[in-house]
């Protein structure tokens, strides 16, 4: 059975979240398209908040699977 590709906006947000949790700067956004960039930055902000709240490592696994 084939897997459907995820929506590019969802993928951008998820990768932004992972970058935020890893503590990477928001200047590292790889997208030029304004919509993809906005979704990546939204995910990055959520990831940074989770990082600041201590949701890294094992405690962050649950949160990372939601995004």
C-alpha positions, 0 to 999 in steps of 0.5 A: 500500500502506498503512503500518501505524501504529507502536505508541504505546509505540515512538513514545514511546520514539523521540521520547524518544530524539530529545529526549535526543540534542537535550539537552532536559530530561526534564521535557518529557515530553508523556505523562500515561499512565504506560506511555507516560511510562516508555517516553519516559523510557527513550528519553530516557535512551538519547538522553542517554547517546548524547549524552554519548558524542558520538553527535550529528550525523553519528556519531549517524545510525546510532544514531538509526535503530535507535530 
